[in-house]
Amino acid sequence: MITHAPKNIIHRPLHPASLQLATIMITVHHLNNSRSQRVLWLLEELEVPYEIKKYTRAPEGRAPPELLAIHPLGKSPIITDGETTVAESGAIVEYLIQKYGSEKSTVPSSGQLDNLYYNHYAEGSLQPVLTRCEIFSKIPPAMPFFLRPILRFVFNQVHKVLDGPELINHSKMIETHLENRTWFAGGDHPTSADYLMGFTLEHFLSVVPEYAGPRIVEYVKRIQERPAYKHALERGGEYAFLLKN
């Protein structure tokens, strides 16, 4: 969801060379251990100045109610850019690249379709499976002790029949795609597809690492070793999806 400035205020896309960086007023409403980490990484790669307003998850893992004052759904990430508010990480990535991007985010002509596909695949196809797996793993421990063995058995069977085969197919496709590529759209630098796939594959390795192939692991390592990514971590703080050394 994007909300715009009043009608007497017009936001026009600016060419990167003409941007007056000192006047940029981007605020990232950043929730710990969330998709907003991908937004910080992108801003660091683009070298666009920004400030962070940090929020901490409630004990049950939900975003705090303070975010409802920024957006009706109260979820992170959200950015404000002057009088413009943008929610949904995919929309935020596209908005920032269109407005502030440069040769650092250009998609090679040979990778246009791959970039488009993985922009939408990350949240549309793979992330729902990972989220379901995570939820199923958290339900049994939260139940009364006498129900836990039964629920573990039930959810393990559901996972075996429903999610396991899907994860195998997802992993095979990604492994094949990354066989001769450093980045999802090809080329020598990350594009929007990588900012979206990066978090999703970090989540993959956190929730169901047994399904991940070696190229997925190497890809996430490559992301997390980038200086811009490390600087984003320094600024963003707590993040649960770092690979263990």
HELIX and SHEET records of a PDB file:
HELIX    1   1 PRO A   16  SER A   18  5                                   3    
HELIX    2   2 LEU A   21  THR A   23  5                                   3    
HELIX    3   3 SER A   36  LEU A   46  1                                  11    
HELIX    4   4 PRO A   65  ALA A   69  5                                   5    
HELIX    5   5 SER A   89  TYR A  100  1                                  12    
HELIX    6   6 GLU A  103  SER A  105  5                                   3    
HELIX    7   7 SER A  109  GLY A  111  5                                   3    
HELIX    8   8 GLN A  112  TYR A  121  1                                  10    
HELIX    9   9 ALA A  122  LEU A  126  3                                   5    
HELIX   10  10 GLN A  127  ALA A  142  1                                  16    
HELIX   11  11 ARG A  148  VAL A  158  1                                  11    
HELIX   12  12 HIS A  159  ASP A  163  3                                   5    
HELIX   13  13 GLY A  164  HIS A  177  1                                  14    
HELIX   14  14 LEU A  178  ASN A  180  5                                   3    
HELIX   15  15 SER A  192  VAL A  207  1                                  16    
HELIX   16  16 PRO A  209  TYR A  211  5                                   3    
HELIX   17  17 PRO A  214  GLN A  224  1                                  11    
HELIX   18  18 PRO A  227  GLY A  236  1                                  10    
SHEET    1   A 5 ILE A   2  THR A   3  0                                        
SHEET    2   A 5 THR A  84  ALA A  87 -1                                        
SHEET    3   A 5 ILE A  78  ASP A  81 -1                                        
SHEET    4   A 5 ILE A  26  LEU A  31 -1                                        
SHEET    5   A 5 GLU A  51  TYR A  55  1                                        
END                                                                             
